[in-house]
Structure formats: structure tokens, C-alpha cells
Amino acid sequence: MQSQHNVQRLSESLYETTFLRKRRMEAYEALMKTDTKISLPTSLPIARGEGCATAISSRPFGEKWIQAIAGEMQRGEMAQEDVDLFEQRFSTLLEPSSSPELLRHYAFLTHTHFIAVAPNQTFRHPVQITFTNTHEWAATHIVIVVGKGSSLTIVEELYNDQGGENSEPSGDNRGMWSHCIEVFLEDGAELTYLSAQRADAGAQVCIHQRSSVAADAHMHWHNVTLGGETVHHNLVSDVKGAHGESSMDWIFYAKNSEKQHISARNIFHAKEGRGEITIKGVTEGKAHAICNGMIDIELGGGGTDTYLTEDVLMLDSGAKVDAIPGLEIKTNDVKASHSATVSKVTAADLFYFASRGIAEHEARQMYVLGFLGEFTRGIPSLEAQELVLQGLEEKYRRA
């Protein structure tokens, strides 16, 4: 367990502002008062060179956007209006008090990033965000505000320590990683967000994502869950404005004894909302995946048209899947439906391939890439599609 002194040292090493330091200490004090059994970091990345490296880039074509960390705010390298906007939005969608995991996240936060897009901007190329965790603990956080009428795509990669730019993941990082994303779309804005998580096989991963969608705004989530010994990944999108849209496409692949718990929820608060949730995954070996999908239409959500689909393939008899779709509808005049399908690959299926000269190992790979690979076509860019396909192939080859 980390002492208050170490938490303060972490804050100082990050050159945090008074605002962030206050939020951190409030979360730490609240966490220490809870009777929680969640794991706490045994070591914090306080020394120089430790922690999680981050790269954020986009080809400049006149788009106005900012990317800042706490240190830049501390040094006065951000305009005051941007600092004010960040402080107004930070931790408002993902409130620390809502769960012990979020209290832990804010108490031991290691990286904070802010992306703000001015109104009426169109990005011609995706903004690329890469997190590389080199420590046994990382807590990364992004706040994104997309102004009225603006449109962009963000491609995010999360992976553990790598030996070099083009090397394979080392696979031996067994630490904990907490990652949070808060997204605010103003009227008429559009954001496509791809998050590809490829943490090492022994890592414990906890991800929280939440978006707030204003009138006529469009939010498109693409999640890819490939890494981690244990994964808890929760996504909630609130459609708060009329004619808003929120869609979620989710690919997961669990093997060996991995445990993945993923949850996707669309909440429609305003009239004539649109959007769908589609979850597609594979379990192999003795892996266990829990898929919770939920559509919630509130009293003001009349005229909403939405659906939920969960489709899972089990490659082995020891694999386990709990597919749990749900609807909660509090008003009339809506179109909402859900479905869940769990399929198994049988010995007869593999014999069919063998009778045609295809070895079992190749046949299983064809099942994985065929079942999940087709779903990648909905990813917004060819480069991002190739990134996900490469991750699927690497995951299959991993022992």
C-alpha cells in the first residue's frame, strides 16, 4: 500500500497544478476510508524515466487542436481558457466516488492528457495516440472536447514495454494499468474513436470510457480487447441531445486462462436518438469472457431507434462465455431490440478441414481471423484495420 508521502511525491514528479493535486489527494483520502479489496499499486513511477510513454500526433492541415499534460499547464504553456475548459470537464463523467477502481485511478494517476477541438474543424487524418507502459503501475487519463460542428478520428493504442520501435511485445509485464477516457461532443460534432488494447498477457487492465453526446452529434466507438490476464472494461455513452447518435463496435479475443469482463451501455435521454451496440468475440483454451450489453431509453427518449447484438465463438470446450444483453425502456414509441448468439467449434468442424488437407492449427486460425477479421471492415481507416488484424494474428500465435 502506498503512503500519502509517496502519493505527494508522484504529484510533484508530474509538476501537477493545484487543481489536479487537490483532486488526487481527495481521491486518495476517500480510497483509504473504503473497505475495498481491489489491488493497490506496490510501486509508483516516481523516478525519472519510469512510467508510461505517450505519443500523440496528427498531420497538420490547419486543424486547430491542443494536447497538453499537467506539466504544460503548470508552466503556463496553455491558454487560460483551455485550462478552464479542462478543469470544468475533468472527472465529471467518470466521477471518482462512483467506484473504488476510479478512486484508485485518480489517487495514483500518472498521466493526464487533454485534447480540445475548436468549432467547425474537420480533420483529414486520424489523431494517433500511443501509450507504452514500462512500469508495474500506470494510470492514464484523457479528456476530449469536440467543438460544435467539428469532426475527427482518433486511433489509440495501449501496449506494454517493447524493446524497440519494431520489436514484438516482451510479454512479461504483469503490472496493473488503469485507463480512463472522457469525451464531450458539442452540438453537431462527430468523433470516431478506436481504442486497441494489447497489454501483455500477465497484466491487469481496468478501462473506463464515457461519452456525452449533444444534439445532432455522432459518437462512434470501436474497442478492441486483446491483452491482459484480467480485463475489466466499461463503456457508457449518454445521448443527451435530440437526434444524437452513439454506436459501439467491440472485438475481443481471450485465450488460455484469461478473464475479460466487458460492459457496453447506451443511454438515450433525448428524443429520436440513434445508434447500436455490436459485440463480437472469441474465447479459446480455458478463457472466460463476460459480455454485458445494455440499452437504456429514458423518459425523454421517444422516437429512438436502436439495437444490441452479441456474437461469440468458443474454440474449446473449456472456454466459457456469459453473453448478457439487456433493454430498459421507460417510454413509448421506440424501436429497440437485442440478440445474443454463442457458437462452438466442434471436432466435426475441425475434421472437415483436416479432410481437405488443412491442419488443425491452421483451421483454428482461420476461424479466429475469419470470425473477427470481417468485423474490422467497419474501422474507419485502412491503417487502423491493418493494426487490428496484426494484433489478432499476434494474439493467436502467442503461447
N, C-alpha and C positions, 0 to 999 in steps of 0.2 A: 504494500500500500504506500502511496506517495504522500509525503508530508506537505503541509502548507508552504514550508520553505522551498521545497523543490518546485511546487506549482508557481510560486512567485519568481523563481529563477528562470523557469520556462518562459514566463511572460516577459521578463527582462531581456532574455536572449532574442526574442522576436521583436523588440522595440515597440511593444504594443501601446496603443493610445489608452488614455484614461478610461474611455468608454469600453473598450474590449477587456481591459484588465478588470474593471468592475464586474462585467458580465461573467468573466471566468471565475472570479472569487465567489460570486453569488452562487454559481452552479456547484463549485467545489464544496462550499459550506452546506448547501442543500443535499448534495450527494452523501456527505459524511453523516447526515442525520437520518438517512434512509436505511432500512433494514433490507438491503439488497444483496443478492447472491451473484450478481454479474461480476465478471472478471475485471480487475483493475490493472493498469499497466505497472509492471515491476520496474521499468526503466523509462526515463523520458529523454528525448533527443535534445539535450541542453548544450552539449559541446559543439563547437563549430564543425560543420561538415556532416553532422548527423542529420537524420530525419528523412524527409521526402522531397525529392527534387521535382520541380514543376516547370513545364514549358508551355507557354500559350502563344499562338501565332496565327496570323491571317495575312493573306496577300493584300497589300494596301491598294484599294481602288477608290479612295475618297471616303470610305466608310468612317463615321465618327464613333469610336468606342473607346472605353478605358478599361485597363486591367490593373488592379492595384492590390498590394498587400498591406498589412498593418504598418510595416516599417515606412512605406511611402507616405501614408497618412501622417505618421509621427514626424517625418522630416519635412512636411509641408509641401510635398510634391503633387498633391491633389488639390483641385479647386475646392473651396469650402462648400459649394453647392453639391459637389459629388460626395464629400464626406457626410454632409447632412442627409443625403439620399440613402447612403449606405446605412447610417445609424438608424434611420427611420424603418428600414426593412429587415435588417439583420435579426435573426431569431424570432421573427413574428409569425412565420408559417410553421416553423419547427420549434415550438416553444420548449425550453429546457425542462420545465416541470411536467411535461406530458409523458415522460418515461424515464426510468433510471439510465437507459442506454444514452438518451440525449443529455442528461445531466453529466454523465461521464464524458461525452463528446465535448461539451462546452468547457468542462473543468480542465481537460487535458488537451485542448485544441492546439494543433501545431502549425496549421497553415490556413489563412483566410484570404479569399480572392473575391474580387468584385468586378463584374462586367456590366456596364451600362451603355445602352444604345440610344442615341438621340432619336427624336421622332422622324419618321419618313426617310429612313435609311434602308437600302437594300444591299445585302452582302452578296457578292458574286461568287465567293469561295467560302468554304466552311472555316470557322474558327476551330483550331485544333488545340486541345488541352491534353497534356500527358503528365500523369503523376507516376513517379517511380519511387516506391518506398524502400529505403535502405536500412530501416531501423525496426526493432521489435514492436514499436508502437507508432501509429500515425493517426491523426485526426484532422482531416481536410474538409474545408467548407467553402462553398461557392454561393454567392448571391448574384442573381442576374435580373436586370430590369430592362425590358424591351419597350421602347417608347412607342407612342401611337403611330400606327401605320408602317412600322419597320418590320423587316423580315430577315432572318438569318438561320444558318445551320451551325450547330456545334457538335464536334466529334470528340468525345472524351475517352481516353484510355487510362486504365488503372492496372498497374502490374508491379511486382516486387523487384528486388535487386537483380540487375543484369550486369554481366561482366563487361559489356561493351555495346557500342551502338547497334551492331547487327548480330549480337550473340543470342543464344537461347536463354530463357529464364533459368536461373540457378536451381529453383525448385526447393530451396532449403530454408526459406524464411517462414518461420512458424509463429510470427508475431500477430498482433491484433491491428486491425485497420478499421477506423470509423470514418465514414464519408457522408456528407450532407449537401444537398442542393436545394436552394430556394429560388423559385422562378416567379417573376411578376410580369404578366403580359398586359399592357395597357390596351385601350380600345383599338381594334383593327390590327393589332400586332400578330406576327406569326413566328413561331420558333420550332425548329426540328432539332431534337436533342438525342444523340446516340451516345450511350454510355456502355463501353465494352470493358467488363471487369475480368481480368486474367491474373488474379493474385496466385501466389504459389499454393501448391496442393495442401500444405500444412497450415495455412493462415486462417485466422478467424476474422471474418468480414461482416461488418454491420453497416448497411447503407439506408439512408432515409432521403427520399425525394418528395418535394411537394411543389405544386404549381397553382397559381391563382390566375384565372383566365377571365378577362374583361369582355365587354360586349364586342361581338363580331371578331374576336381574336381566335387564333387557331394554335393549339399546343399539340405537338406530335412527339411522343416518347418512343424511343427504341432502346430497350435494355437487352444486354447480352451477358448472361451469368455463366462463367466458365471456371473460375478459380475458387479456391478456399476449401478447407476441410469442413468448416461450418460457415454457413452464409445465412444472414437474416437481412432481407432486402424488402423495404416497404416503400411503395409509391402511392401517393394520393394526389388527385388533381381536382381542384374546386372550380367549376364553371360558374362564375358569379354574374356574368353579363348575358343579356339576351343574345341569341344566335351564336353563342360561343361554342367552340369545338375542342374536345380533348380526346385524343386517340392514343392507345398504348399497344405496341407490338413488343413481345418479350420472348427471347430464346434462352433456354437454359439446358445445360448438359452436366449431369452428375454421374460420377463413376466411383469404383472401389467402395470405400465406406463413407463417402462424403455425405453431408447433410445440408440440404438447401431448403430454406423456408422463404418463399416469395409471396408478396401480397400486393395486389393492384386494385385500386379503388377510384372510380369516377363518381364525383358528387355534382349533381346538376341543381343549382339554386335558382336559375332564371329560365325564362320561357324559351322554347324552341332550341334547346341545346342539341348538339350532335357529337358523335364520337363512338368508338368501340374499343374493346379490350380483347386482344388476341394473344394467348399464351401457348407456346409450343416448346416441348422439351423431350429429352431422352434421359433415362436412367439406366445404369449399367452396373454389373457386379452386385454389391450389397448397398448401393447408394439409396438414400431416402430423400424424396422431394415432396414438399407440401406446397400446393398452389392454391392460394386464396384469391378469388376474383369477386369483386362486388360492384354493383351499380346501385347508386342511391339517388333517387329523384325526390327532391324536396317539394314542399307545398307550392312554391313558385315556379316549378319546372314543367308546367303544362306545355304540351306540344313537342316534348323531347323525343328523339328517335335514336336508339342506342342498342347495342348488343354486346354479349360477352361469350367468348369461345375459348375453351381449354382443350388442348390436344396433346397427349403424351404417349410416348413409345417406351416400353420396357424391353431391354435386350436380354435380361437374365431373370430366372425365377426368383433369385434372391433380392432383386431390386424392388423398391416399394415407392408408390406414388399415392398421395392423397390429393385429389383434384376436387376443390370445393367452390363451385360457383354460387353466387347469391344475388338476389334482387331485393331492394327495399324501395317501394313506390308509395308515395304519400299524396299523390294527386291523380286526377283522371286525364284522359285524352293524351296518352303517351304510347309510344311503341318501344317495348323493351323485351329482350329475350336472352336466354343463356343456354349453353350446352357444354358438356364435358365428355371427352372420349379418351379411354385408356386402352391401348393396343399392346399385344405381346408378340415378340418374335419367337416362334416355336422351332422345335427340332426339325419339323417337316419343312418349314420355310428354309432353313439352312441346308437341308438335304436337297432341296430344289436347286439351289445354287451349286452345290457340290456335284450334282449330276450333270452340270454344264461346265465343269472344269474350273469353278470359282472356289477357291479355298475359303474356309470359314472366316479367317481374319479379314480377308478382302470383302466378303459378303457383309460382315458386321459393319465395316467402314462404309460400305455403300448404303446401308440402312441409315447410319448416322448422318452422313453428308447429304443423302437424298431427302431424308425427312426434314432436316433443319436447313439445308442449303437453299432449298427452294424459297424458304421464308425470307432469306436475306435479300431477295429482289426488291422488297419494299423499302430497303435502306436507301437514303437519298442520293448517295454518290457512289460511283464505281470503286473509288479508292477505299471507301468505308466498307463496301461489300467484300472486297478482297481481304481487308483486315479481319473481318469476322470469319470468313471462310478459312483463312490461315489459322486463326485461333482454334476453330473446330478441329482442323487436321492435327494441330499440335496437341490438343487435348486428347484426341483419340490415340495418338502414338505414345502418350505419357504412360508409364507403367502404373 
